[in-house]
């Protein structure tokens, strides 16, 4: 894929009114979600659930792309159609999670670095052949009294940049995800300082590795106080702090910013995104979403592993996708939750 094609794909992923569904849960994560509804995490059940999501009629009106797990990209629906092809028929771009998860960072207790660079070039070529057109790599940054260290920020930024360069070489748009976690009792201001430091280091690394900014997307956390902090920030405070931070750190060449929900409630994730788009109707990049749990919690609860609940689960997914699509244009209101 040429530079212009990468740019076009990145722009398509943040098309007006659309965002990304993150359905790339690892085996352990999907098991926890299935445990919450008393469904066994078998390969068939995982396939049935993902098929339910991807065959939702009209999903392509609000979802531009779906991030898949390795297993899912290789799976076919009950009728034999590859799940990636089902997405493509909906006008949805298939993507793939390519990192191997956060592992303990040597010499830095309590901190992690994301692994998965070994053999990545070959895996990316295979994923492209299987139909993926974008990729995702997540770094995990924790806030504590003495964390994060500069070493942690630099180690994760280097891995993100190497991944992004390899992805573009393979023809895949890289989604770069330096996530500052919500766990802890840190203030909104502390989250803002750490997030700014992390993003500055990441963009320096991306430039050093020759990554085309026009052919990538950033997937950051919003600027939110730690989950244990009192009081929590208002919707307006979170939106204003996040937007101001991004204007200091993210070059205008980046086509879009697709936020992670990061433990927020469904309603908060939508309201925060909407508030940012209401504050600035014409930012230098599109502000959209790449939500996992914030899109999936409602359909998962409606499904409960039962075939007779598929229609209700799909309606729940479409509803949340529609509301988040509206939020990307500053057109959401709480009254729409009952629509």
Order of alpha helices (4+ residues) and beta strands (2+ residues): alpha-beta-alpha-alpha-beta-alpha-alpha-beta-beta-beta-alpha-beta-alpha-beta-alpha-beta-alpha-beta-alpha-beta-alpha-alpha
